[in-house]
Amino acid sequence: MIFKRPKSAVSNQRGFTLIELLLVIGILGILASISVQQLSQNRKKAFDTQVVALVKNLLTAVAIEEPTGISATAFGGTLAPVGLPQVEVPENVTWNVVNVPGVGNRKDMWMFYMAHASGKRGYYFWIPGDACDAVEDSVAGDGTGNPSDYIFYDTDLGGGTPYRNNAGV
């Protein structure tokens, strides 16, 4: 006995119509553009997270040993010019460490600026030197008192933000 498929309207269709194919390609294109944009944003966030981790490690290092030497700016490498050769900075992270021996109300402090070249934000923190005589930070991050427990970052996510500029990006 021979079995035959029953005839139906679908069995006569040989493929997809041009409109159906264009519709699927259009939907795939929209999904691809959204995912590429999201991937770009995630990469920038990852670069900024890398800098935050570096800054937190650096805070630990400077709590153990105060920086020495002179102000320096570089792109990656170690912080050997400021007396911290054990701190390794990734090659895409720019940094600027400024030694302020005594200018106005800023007395004997080290200012640290860090930013990833492909990131969105710049980061800043400061620590006092041995001769720092300030006792309280009246405005968080103004450098007039105790070392801040905060890591400051640029709130403007556009180009040319102050901390990124100070870091050398």
N, C-alpha and C positions, 0 to 999 in steps of 0.2 A: 504494500500500500504506500502510495506517495503522498507526503504531507506538503501542502502548499501554504505559504503565508497568505492570510486574507488581505485583500487589497484595501488600502485606506488612502485618505487624502495625503497623509504624511509620506507614504511610501513612494509617491511620485516626485517628491521634492529631492533635487539633486545636491543642493548646497545652500549657503546663506546668500541673501540678497546683498547688493552693494550697500544699501542703507544700513543693514544690520552690521556689516563689517565696519563701516565708518563710525557707527555709534560705539562699538566696542573699542576701536582704536582711540576715539576721543576720550572715553572714560579712562582707559589705561594711561593716556597722556596726562590727564588731570591728576590722577593718582601719583604718577611719577613726578610731576612738578611739585606736588605737596611734599612728597617724601624727600626729594632733593633739598628743598628749602629747610625742612626739619633737620635733616642730616647736617646741613651747614650750621644751624643754630646749636645743635648738640656738640659739634666740634669746637665751637667758640666757648661754650660752657665748660667743656673738658679742659681746654687750654687755661681758662681762668681758674678752674679747680686745681690744676697743676701748680699754678702760682700761689694759691692759697695754702696748699700743702707745703710748698717751699717756705713761705713766710712763717708758718707755724713752726717748722723745723728750725728756722733761723731765730725765732723768738727763744726757743729752747737753747740754742747755741750761745746767744748773747746773754742769756740769764746765767750761764756758766762762766763765760769769759767775755769781758768788755772788749769791743773793737779797739784796735790801735792803728796807728799809721795815718794815712791821709785820705781825703775824699777821693772817690774813684767811680768811674762809670764803665760798664763793659756789657758785652753781649755774650752771655753764657760764661763758662769757666768756673773758677773758684773765687772766693772772696778773700784771697790772699793779700791783695793790696790794703785791705782794711784790717788785717790781722786775724782773719778767720779762714785759714787754708783748708780746714776740714769741711767747709760748706761748699758743696758742688752745685752749681747752677746749670740747669739744662741749657743747651745751646740756643734755643729760640726765645729764651727769657732775657730781657734787658733789665739791668739793674743800675741804680745810682745810689751810692751811700755818701752822705754829706756830713762832715764833721763840723759842727758849729761850736767853736771854743767859747764864744761869749759875744752875742750880738743882741743889744736891747734886753728884753726880758727872757731871751733864750740863752741860757747859760750852760755850756758844756753838755751838748747833746749830740746824738747820732740820728740822722733822719734817713730812713730806708724807703726807696721807691722801687717797685717791681712791676713789670708788665710783660705779658707774652705778646710777641709781635702779631700773632693771628687771633688774639683774644679780643674781648670787648671792653675790659675794664683795666684800670691801673690801681695798684694797691700801695698803701703807705702806712708805716708805723714809725715810732721813734722811741729811743731809749735814752735815759740820762747817763752822763759820764760820772766819774767819781766826784768831780767838783761841782756837779749840778746842785744848786742851792734852792731850787723851787720845791714847794711842798704840796701843791695841789694844782690840778689841772682845772682851771676855771671854765674853759670851754673844751669839750672833748677834742683832742687832736691838735690844739693850737700850740703845743710844745712849751707850755709855760709851767709844767708841773710834773708829777710822777709819770712814769711810763704808762701809757694807756693800755688797758686790757683789750682794746679794740683794734681790729685791723680795718683801716678806713679804705674805701674804694670810691671810684668815680661813680656818681649817680647818673650822669649824662652818658648814655651808651653810644653817642655819636663819636665821630673822629675828633681828635684834638683836645681830649680831656686833660685836665691839669696833671694828674698823677701819671698818666701815660706819657705826657710830654716830659715831665721831670724824670721819668725812668729812662728816657731816651728813645722812645718809640716814635 
